[in-house]
Amino acid sequence: MSRNSTYVFDIDGVLLDVSQRIALAEKASHGNTSLFWRYFFSEEFLQFDKPRKTGIDILLDRMRKGIVIIVTGRPSRLRRATLYQLQSIGIPIGGIKEIYMRSNNDHRKSYLFKLEAIERILLKGHTILELHDDDEEFLKRVKRILIHARLYLHSGNNIVELSDRLKPLW
């Protein structure tokens, strides 16, 4: 294994169950998409997230095997709250090499930001062995860049490897 063996994780939908935050943001926004995202990415709504044990267990295991990097669609204004949230669910943030968050004014589709972040990670010389995300569209697009990496789709309590044949991971 390369000394740059890297494992990339998303937060929302992988390490945290955000279904309650989504429901509250939908209710508060009354169908207004702009308001939905404002509520969804508010510090006060983060308290409704629940840890996803399986995602956390996999991340902790990968920390023992190599470098862990987080790529999240959260805006950078949530950095401090995100670090606190990760610590509160038992993730030693000192074991995370980098956290890529979108700029506060970046309103592109999440997969576009994440594709750009993956390219930056590769340019730094990292060898990405695995990528864990809950966005199937992103995983399908990044597959063109990460030809040899294992891509894992986290959906509810299921985690499957995105390949020609879907295989459970955990």
N, C-alpha and C positions, 0 to 999 in steps of 0.2 A: 504494500500500500504506500502511496506517495505521501510525503510529509505534508502535502497540501490537500489531502483527502478531506473533502468538504461535504457537509450535509446541510441542506437548506430547508427551512421550515417557515410556514405562514403562521400567524397567530389565530386570527378569527376563523373558527370552523375546524381548526387543527388542534391547537392547544387549549382553546376555549370554546365552549358552547355558547353561541351568541343568540340563540333563538328567542330568549326572553327580551333581549335588547332590541332585536328586530321587531318583535310584536309591539313593544312599547313605542318605538319610533314610528311604526305604521299608525298606531292609534293617535299619537300626538300630532302627526303631520297631516292627517285628514286627506291623504291622497296627493299631497304636494311633494313632488320628488325632491326639490331643493330643501324643503324643511325636513324631510325624512333623513337625508344625509347629515344635516346639521344636528339633529337629535341623535342619530346613530353614532356619530363621532363626537359626542359631548362627553366630558369627563364624568358627569353625574350619572350617565346611563351605563358606564363601564361596570358599575357595582352589581349589575344584574347578570353578568357573565358567570358561567360555571366552568370549573376545570374539566377538561376532557382527559381522563386518566390514561387512556391508551396513547394519545398523542404525546402527552408528557412523558410517559414511560419510554417511548421510542426516542424522544429527544434526549433524555438522560442517558440512554444506552449509547446513542451516537456521540455524545460528548466524551465518552470513554474511548471511542474509536477514532476520533478525528476532530476536525474543526466544525463548529456549528455557527451558521449565519442565519439570521432571520430576515425575511423579506415580507413586509406587510403593507397593505394598502392604506393603513392608518396615516393620518397627517402628522407631520413632525411636531406640531404643537402638543401632541399627546405623548411625547417621548417620556417625560418624567412619570406620568400616570401609568404608562405601559410598563416601564421598568418596575415600578412598585407592584403592579398587577402580576407580572411574571414572578417576582420574588415571593409574593403572597401565595402562589400556587406551587411553591417548592422548586422553582427553577433558579439555580445559582447563576445570576446574570454575569458574574465574572467569567463563566465558562462559555459565554457567547462572544464570538470574535467581533461581529459587527451586526448592527441592526439597520436595515435600509427601510426608511419611511419616506412617503411621498412629501413633497413640499406642501405647505398649507394651501397654496393657490393652484395646485395641480388637480384638475377635475376630469382628467382623462379616465377612460376605462381602466380599471385596476390592472388588467392583464398587460396593457401597454406599459404602465409604470414598471411592473414586475419583469417584463422582458428586458427592459432597459437596465434594471438592477442586475439581472443575471449576466448580461453582457459585461457590465462593470466588474462583477465578481470574477468572471473568466479572464478579463484583461489584467487583473491583479495576480494571475497565475494560479488560481485555485482550480482543483480538479473536482468538479461536482459529481459525487457518486450517487446521491439521492436527493430528490426534491419532494417535499410533502406540502400539498395544498388542497383546498376544497373547491377550487375553480377549474372545472374540467376544460373550459375554453382555453384558459392559460396553459394548462398541462399539454393540451393538443398542439398549441402553438410553440411552446418551448421545446417540444420533442424534436423539432427541426434543428434546434441549436445544440441540445444536449443528447446527442445521438447514443452515447453509451451509458448515460445515467439511468437510474431506476426512478420512475415517476410514480408517486403514490397519490391517489385521490382519496381524500377523507370525506366521507358522506355519512352523516349521522354517526352510528356506532360502527360503520363499516369502513375498512381501509383496503383498497384494491390497487394492485399495480397496474398502471396503464400500459398495456402492451397489446399485441395482437389478440391475446387471450387474457381476460382479467383474472387475477389470482389474489386471494386474500393474503394480507401480510401478517396480521396479528390475531 
